[in-house]
Amino acid sequence: MKCNHNGRLSFYSQKLRKNMTPEEKHLWYDFLKELPLTVHRQKVIDRYIVDFYIASVKLVIELDGSQHFTKEGRIDDAVRDACLHRLGLTVLRYSNADVQYRFNAVCADIQKHIQKASS
């Protein structure tokens, strides 16, 4: 499968930035926004819109709601992740429940991946 860019996604990514989920807002305002790295929200990469992207360490952070845990959702995520991996990106996935109930652990895991990629 080839990864292709879809320029029409910019419109949708802007809408998503304005309408973040509660979990995205929590992670953004309470952790990612304060990082000493540039973190992009709802970034178009290839033919996908990723929740968060840190270009300097080639890190994608995805927050997964219930639709990601269906059979179809898992297949779609696997295809998406494979495309992003072919672009040299690391994809971290956390469920919305992880952000709600294990926020500090999610932040620590992201920080660990940033430090690993920076060294």
Backbone as a printed PyTorch tensor [residue, N CA C, xyz], in Angstrom:
tensor([[[  0.8420,  -1.1870,   0.0000],
         [  0.0000,   0.0000,   0.0000],
         [  0.8820,   1.2430,   0.0000]],

        [[  0.5350,   2.1830,  -0.8160],
         [  1.2930,   3.4230,  -0.9260],
         [  0.6340,   4.5120,  -0.0940]],

        [[  1.4510,   5.3380,   0.5450],
         [  0.9500,   6.4840,   1.3090],
         [  0.8070,   7.6710,   0.3650]],

        [[ -0.3470,   8.2950,   0.3560],
         [ -0.6060,   9.4440,  -0.5050],
         [ -1.0800,  10.6270,   0.3210]],

        [[ -0.7490,  11.8420,  -0.1250],
         [ -1.1870,  13.0500,   0.5710],
         [ -2.5520,  13.4750,   0.0480]],

        [[ -3.3860,  13.9660,   0.9320],
         [ -4.7000,  14.4700,   0.5700],
         [ -4.8080,  15.9000,   1.0880]],

        [[ -4.6260,  16.8790,   0.2220],
         [ -4.6420,  18.2820,   0.6060],
         [ -5.9720,  18.7660,   1.1480]],

        [[ -7.0670,  18.0720,   0.8410],
         [ -8.3820,  18.4810,   1.3380],
         [ -8.5200,  18.2850,   2.8410]],

        [[ -7.6010,  17.5760,   3.4520],
         [ -7.6920,  17.3030,   4.8790],
         [ -7.4170,  18.5240,   5.7430]],

        [[ -6.7810,  19.5340,   5.1940],
         [ -6.4660,  20.7410,   5.9780],
         [ -7.7250,  21.3660,   6.5680]],

        [[ -8.7830,  21.4170,   5.7870],
         [-10.0470,  21.9750,   6.2690],
         [-10.5480,  21.1890,   7.4810]],

        [[-10.5140,  19.8720,   7.3840],
         [-10.9920,  19.0310,   8.4810],
         [-10.0940,  19.1190,   9.7020]],

        [[ -8.7890,  19.2400,   9.4840],
         [ -7.8850,  19.3340,  10.6290],
         [ -8.1360,  20.6230,  11.4080]],

        [[ -8.4560,  21.7080,  10.7240],
         [ -8.7770,  22.9600,  11.4090],
         [-10.0350,  22.8050,  12.2580]],

        [[-11.0410,  22.1410,  11.7160],
         [-12.2770,  21.9040,  12.4710],
         [-12.0000,  21.0420,  13.7060]],

        [[-11.1610,  20.0360,  13.5480],
         [-10.8350,  19.1640,  14.6690],
         [-10.0690,  19.9110,  15.7560]],

        [[ -9.1810,  20.8240,  15.3590],
         [ -8.4530,  21.6200,  16.3520],
         [ -9.4050,  22.4730,  17.1840]],

        [[-10.4520,  22.9640,  16.5540],
         [-11.4260,  23.7980,  17.2580],
         [-12.3940,  22.9780,  18.1030]],

        [[-12.4880,  21.6910,  17.8330],
         [-13.4520,  20.8300,  18.5180],
         [-12.7730,  19.5990,  19.1140]],

        [[-11.7150,  19.8190,  19.8730],
         [-10.9910,  18.6950,  20.4700],
         [-11.8810,  17.9620,  21.4680]],

        [[-11.6260,  16.6760,  21.6040],
         [-12.3350,  15.8900,  22.6070],
         [-11.8570,  16.3090,  23.9960]],

        [[-12.6160,  15.9970,  25.0370],
         [-12.1560,  16.3300,  26.3960],
         [-10.7860,  15.7240,  26.7130]],

        [[-10.5280,  14.5230,  26.2380],
         [ -9.2340,  13.8750,  26.4960],
         [ -8.1070,  14.5800,  25.7530]],

        [[ -8.3630,  15.0010,  24.5110],
         [ -7.3550,  15.7500,  23.7630],
         [ -7.0600,  17.0810,  24.4520]],

        [[ -8.1070,  17.7530,  24.9030],
         [ -7.9150,  19.0300,  25.6210],
         [ -7.0740,  18.8210,  26.8800]],

        [[ -7.3910,  17.7870,  27.6200],
         [ -6.6620,  17.4970,  28.8630],
         [ -5.1860,  17.2630,  28.5710]],

        [[ -4.8970,  16.3900,  27.6070],
         [ -3.4980,  16.1060,  27.2830],
         [ -2.8080,  17.3520,  26.7460]],

        [[ -3.4720,  18.1200,  25.9130],
         [ -2.8850,  19.3150,  25.3230],
         [ -2.5960,  20.3920,  26.3800]],

        [[ -3.6260,  20.7900,  27.0890],
         [ -3.4800,  21.9170,  28.0110],
         [ -2.7040,  21.5670,  29.2840]],

        [[ -2.7530,  20.3230,  29.6870],
         [ -2.1230,  19.9490,  30.9470],
         [ -0.7730,  19.2510,  30.7980]],

        [[ -0.3180,  19.0570,  29.5500],
         [  1.0000,  18.4310,  29.3730],
         [  1.6980,  18.8680,  28.0850]],

        [[  1.1270,  18.5460,  26.9400],
         [  1.8460,  18.7390,  25.6760],
         [  2.1730,  20.1990,  25.3740]],

        [[  1.2570,  21.0960,  25.6960],
         [  1.4610,  22.5170,  25.4020],
         [  2.6750,  23.0840,  26.1440]],

        [[  3.0030,  22.4950,  27.2790],
         [  4.1020,  22.9940,  28.1070],
         [  5.4600,  22.3790,  27.7620]],

        [[  5.4650,  21.4170,  26.8470],
         [  6.7450,  20.7960,  26.4660],
         [  7.6390,  21.8200,  25.7800]],

        [[  8.9600,  21.6680,  25.9250],
         [  9.8840,  22.5890,  25.2670],
         [ 10.1060,  22.2470,  23.7880]],

        [[  9.1890,  21.5110,  23.2050],
         [  9.2260,  21.1320,  21.7940],
         [  7.9580,  21.6400,  21.1220]],

        [[  7.9960,  21.8120,  19.8190],
         [  6.7950,  22.1970,  19.0930],
         [  5.9140,  20.9730,  18.9140]],

        [[  4.6910,  21.0910,  19.3950],
         [  3.7190,  20.0100,  19.2670],
         [  2.5740,  20.5260,  18.4030]],

        [[  2.2970,  19.8180,  17.3230],
         [  1.2060,  20.1840,  16.4230],
         [ -0.0380,  19.4060,  16.8030]],

        [[ -1.1740,  20.0840,  16.8020],
         [ -2.4590,  19.4320,  17.0530],
         [ -3.1520,  19.1760,  15.7180]],

        [[ -3.7770,  18.0150,  15.6010],
         [ -4.5560,  17.6570,  14.4150],
         [ -3.7690,  17.9710,  13.1370]],

        [[ -2.6190,  17.3580,  13.0350],
         [ -1.6750,  17.5970,  11.9440],
         [ -1.9470,  16.6440,  10.7800]],

        [[ -1.9930,  17.2080,   9.5790],
         [ -2.1270,  16.3770,   8.3830],
         [ -0.7620,  15.7840,   8.0600]],

        [[ -0.7140,  14.4770,   8.0290],
         [  0.4900,  13.7520,   7.6190],
         [  0.0360,  12.7180,   6.6070]],

        [[  0.5570,  12.8610,   5.4090],
         [  0.1830,  11.9820,   4.3250],
         [ -1.3260,  12.0820,   4.1210]],

        [[ -2.0400,  10.9920,   4.2210],
         [ -3.4940,  11.0360,   4.0090],
         [ -4.2830,  10.9300,   5.3090]],

        [[ -3.6270,  11.2320,   6.3950],
         [ -4.2440,  11.1070,   7.7140],
         [ -4.1490,  12.4140,   8.4890]],

        [[ -5.0220,  12.5460,   9.4710],
         [ -4.9310,  13.6290,  10.4480],
         [ -4.6000,  12.9520,  11.7690]],

        [[ -3.4230,  13.2720,  12.3020],
         [ -3.0200,  12.6760,  13.5710],
         [ -3.3790,  13.6340,  14.6970]],

        [[ -3.6460,  13.0800,  15.8670],
         [ -4.0690,  13.9220,  16.9890],
         [ -2.9840,  14.9080,  17.3920]],

        [[ -1.7690,  14.4050,  17.6150],
         [ -0.6430,  15.2580,  18.0050],
         [  0.6140,  14.7730,  17.2810]],

        [[  1.4780,  15.7110,  16.9200],
         [  2.7050,  15.3620,  16.1990],
         [  3.8460,  16.2370,  16.6990]],

        [[  4.9490,  15.5830,  17.0410],
         [  6.1660,  16.2840,  17.4490],
         [  7.2190,  15.9600,  16.3840]],

        [[  7.3870,  16.8730,  15.4480],
         [  8.2540,  16.6370,  14.2920],
         [  9.7100,  16.4280,  14.6830]],

        [[ 10.1880,  17.1600,  15.6720],
         [ 11.6070,  17.0900,  16.0280],
         [ 12.0310,  15.7030,  16.5010]],

        [[ 11.0820,  14.9090,  16.9820],
         [ 11.4060,  13.5460,  17.4240],
         [ 10.5980,  12.5010,  16.6500]],

        [[  9.9380,  12.9420,  15.5710],
         [  9.1640,  12.0620,  14.6920],
         [  8.1790,  11.1910,  15.4730]],

        [[  7.3980,  11.8550,  16.3290],
         [  6.4960,  11.1520,  17.2260],
         [  5.0460,  11.5730,  16.9890]],

        [[  4.1880,  10.5800,  16.7740],
         [  2.7520,  10.7830,  16.6220],
         [  2.0880,  10.2490,  17.8850]],

        [[  1.1520,  11.0200,  18.4220],
         [  0.4070,  10.6030,  19.6090],
         [ -1.0640,  10.5600,  19.2330]],

        [[ -1.6550,   9.3880,  19.3950],
         [ -3.0540,   9.1770,  19.0530],
         [ -3.8540,   8.8240,  20.2950]],

        [[ -5.0160,   9.4490,  20.4520],
         [ -5.9300,   9.1160,  21.5300],
         [ -7.1140,   8.3870,  20.9190]],

        [[ -7.3820,   7.2070,  21.4320],
         [ -8.3680,   6.3280,  20.8270],
         [ -9.6550,   6.2520,  21.6290]],

        [[-10.7450,   6.6100,  20.9770],
         [-12.0690,   6.4320,  21.5410],
         [-12.5840,   5.0440,  21.2190]],

        [[-13.8230,   4.7820,  21.5650],
         [-14.3920,   3.4340,  21.4500],
         [-14.3800,   2.8910,  20.0260]],

        [[-14.4890,   3.7460,  19.0150],
         [-14.5210,   3.2670,  17.6360],
         [-13.2170,   2.5670,  17.2360]],

        [[-12.1500,   2.8320,  17.9450],
         [-10.8590,   2.2140,  17.6320],
         [-10.7690,   0.7740,  18.1350]],

        [[-11.7160,   0.3630,  18.9510],
         [-11.6460,  -0.9640,  19.5540],
         [-12.5790,  -1.9660,  18.8910]],

        [[-13.2140,  -1.5600,  17.7910],
         [-13.9880,  -2.4950,  16.9870],
         [-13.0280,  -3.2130,  16.0480]],

        [[-13.4910,  -4.2940,  15.4350],
         [-12.6510,  -5.0210,  14.4780],
         [-12.2120,  -4.0950,  13.3350]],

        [[-13.1530,  -3.3350,  12.7980],
         [-12.8490,  -2.4200,  11.6920],
         [-11.8880,  -1.3190,  12.1410]],

        [[-12.1060,  -0.8140,  13.3460],
         [-11.2320,   0.2320,  13.8680],
         [ -9.8070,  -0.2420,  14.0350]],

        [[ -9.6640,  -1.4570,  14.5270],
         [ -8.3120,  -2.0110,  14.7020],
         [ -7.6190,  -2.2090,  13.3560]],

        [[ -8.3670,  -2.6590,  12.3650],
         [ -7.7880,  -2.8450,  11.0260],
         [ -7.3760,  -1.4900,  10.4500]],

        [[ -8.2680,  -0.5050,  10.5390],
         [ -7.9500,   0.8390,  10.0310],
         [ -6.7220,   1.4130,  10.7240]],

        [[ -6.6370,   1.2440,  12.0390],
         [ -5.4840,   1.7530,  12.7840],
         [ -4.2030,   1.0540,  12.3640]],

        [[ -4.2700,  -0.2430,  12.1030],
         [ -3.0740,  -0.9800,  11.6820],
         [ -2.5780,  -0.4650,  10.3320]],

        [[ -3.4950,  -0.2080,   9.4080],
         [ -3.1100,   0.3270,   8.0860],
         [ -2.5110,   1.7200,   8.2500]],

        [[ -3.1530,   2.5320,   9.0380],
         [ -2.6910,   3.9060,   9.2930],
         [ -1.3150,   3.8980,   9.9340]],

        [[ -1.1430,   3.0840,  10.9750],
         [  0.1450,   3.0170,  11.6660],
         [  1.2470,   2.5220,  10.7410]],

        [[  0.9390,   1.5500,   9.8870],
         [  1.9430,   1.0390,   8.9480],
         [  2.3910,   2.1420,   7.9900]],

        [[  1.4530,   2.9410,   7.5050],
         [  1.8030,   4.0530,   6.6180],
         [  2.6950,   5.0500,   7.3400]],

        [[  2.3260,   5.4040,   8.5610],
         [  3.1160,   6.3590,   9.3320],
         [  4.4990,   5.7990,   9.6680]],

        [[  4.5720,   4.5030,   9.9580],
         [  5.8810,   3.8740,  10.2270],
         [  6.7710,   3.9270,   8.9880]],

        [[  6.1700,   3.7290,   7.8150],
         [  6.9660,   3.8030,   6.5750],
         [  7.5420,   5.2050,   6.3630]],

        [[  6.9160,   6.2040,   6.9730],
         [  7.4220,   7.5750,   6.8890],
         [  8.4700,   7.8500,   7.9650]],

        [[  8.8150,   6.8150,   8.7400],
         [  9.8290,   6.9620,   9.7720],
         [  9.3070,   7.4990,  11.0900]],

        [[  7.9920,   7.4280,  11.3010],
         [  7.3920,   7.9740,  12.5080],
         [  7.0810,   6.8730,  13.5200]],

        [[  7.1870,   7.2280,  14.7850],
         [  6.7590,   6.3560,  15.8710],
         [  5.3540,   6.7780,  16.2610]],

        [[  4.4640,   5.8160,  16.4200],
         [  3.0780,   6.0960,  16.7830],
         [  2.8180,   5.5500,  18.1850]],

        [[  2.3930,   6.4350,  19.0630],
         [  1.9730,   6.0410,  20.4020],
         [  0.4640,   6.1490,  20.4670]],

        [[ -0.1770,   5.1040,  20.9780],
         [ -1.6380,   5.0990,  21.1000],
         [ -2.0300,   4.9340,  22.5530]],

        [[ -2.9620,   5.7680,  22.9780],
         [ -3.5140,   5.6850,  24.3290],
         [ -5.0310,   5.7530,  24.2050]],

        [[ -5.7130,   4.9980,  25.0230],
         [ -7.1730,   5.0750,  25.0190],
         [ -7.6090,   6.3330,  25.7600]],

        [[ -8.8320,   6.7450,  25.5020],
         [ -9.3800,   7.8690,  26.2540],
         [ -9.3940,   7.5560,  27.7470]],

        [[ -9.6580,   6.3010,  28.0850],
         [ -9.6490,   5.8940,  29.4970],
         [ -8.2600,   6.0570,  30.1050]],

        [[ -7.2100,   5.7760,  29.3260],
         [ -5.8450,   5.9960,  29.8190],
         [ -5.6490,   7.4530,  30.2150]],

        [[ -6.0980,   8.3540,  29.3650],
         [ -5.9390,   9.7780,  29.6400],
         [ -6.7880,  10.1910,  30.8460]],

        [[ -7.9740,   9.6420,  30.9450],
         [ -8.8690,  10.0000,  32.0480],
         [ -8.3810,   9.4680,  33.3910]],

        [[ -7.9140,   8.2210,  33.4190],
         [ -7.6460,   7.5530,  34.6930],
         [ -6.1740,   7.2740,  34.9870]],

        [[ -5.3180,   7.3930,  33.9720],
         [ -3.8890,   7.1370,  34.1570],
         [ -3.0630,   8.2470,  33.4880]],

        [[ -3.5070,   9.4720,  33.7080],
         [ -2.9110,  10.6180,  33.0270],
         [ -1.4100,  10.7270,  33.2730]],

        [[ -0.9810,  10.6090,  34.5120],
         [  0.4490,  10.7400,  34.8240],
         [  1.2710,   9.6560,  34.1370]],

        [[  0.7410,   8.4560,  34.0440],
         [  1.4540,   7.3730,  33.3630],
         [  1.5570,   7.6420,  31.8610]],

        [[  0.5010,   8.1790,  31.2660],
         [  0.5330,   8.5410,  29.8430],
         [  1.6040,   9.6000,  29.6060]],

        [[  1.6210,  10.6380,  30.4390],
         [  2.6160,  11.7100,  30.2900],
         [  4.0320,  11.1700,  30.4530]],

        [[  4.2280,  10.2950,  31.4240],
         [  5.5590,   9.7150,  31.6490],
         [  5.9900,   8.8770,  30.4560]],

        [[  5.0640,   8.1380,  29.8630],
         [  5.3990,   7.3150,  28.7030],
         [  5.7620,   8.1820,  27.5010]],

        [[  5.0120,   9.2450,  27.2850],
         [  5.3370,  10.1680,  26.1890],
         [  6.7150,  10.7800,  26.4220]],

        [[  6.9680,  11.2260,  27.6400],
         [  8.2660,  11.8250,  27.9740],
         [  9.4020,  10.8370,  27.7420]],

        [[  9.1820,   9.5790,  28.1100],
         [ 10.1980,   8.5370,  27.8970],
         [ 10.5130,   8.3870,  26.4090]],

        [[  9.4880,   8.3940,  25.5610],
         [  9.7040,   8.2630,  24.1210],
         [ 10.3980,   9.4970,  23.5430]],

        [[ 10.0710,  10.6670,  24.0530],
         [ 10.7430,  11.8880,  23.5950],
         [ 12.2280,  11.8260,  23.9570]],

        [[ 12.5340,  11.4530,  25.1900],
         [ 13.9330,  11.3720,  25.6090],
         [ 14.6980,  10.3270,  24.8070]],

        [[ 14.0640,   9.1900,  24.5610],
         [ 14.7110,   8.1280,  23.7660],
         [ 15.0070,   8.6220,  22.3480]],

        [[ 14.0430,   9.3080,  21.7390],
         [ 14.2270,   9.7940,  20.3720],
         [ 15.2260,  10.9480,  20.2970]],

        [[ 15.3790,  11.6690,  21.4000],
         [ 16.2930,  12.8190,  21.4220],
         [ 17.7460,  12.4030,  21.6340]],

        [[ 17.9590,  11.1960,  22.1310],
         [ 19.3410,  10.7850,  22.4390],
         [ 20.0180,  10.0770,  21.2990]]])
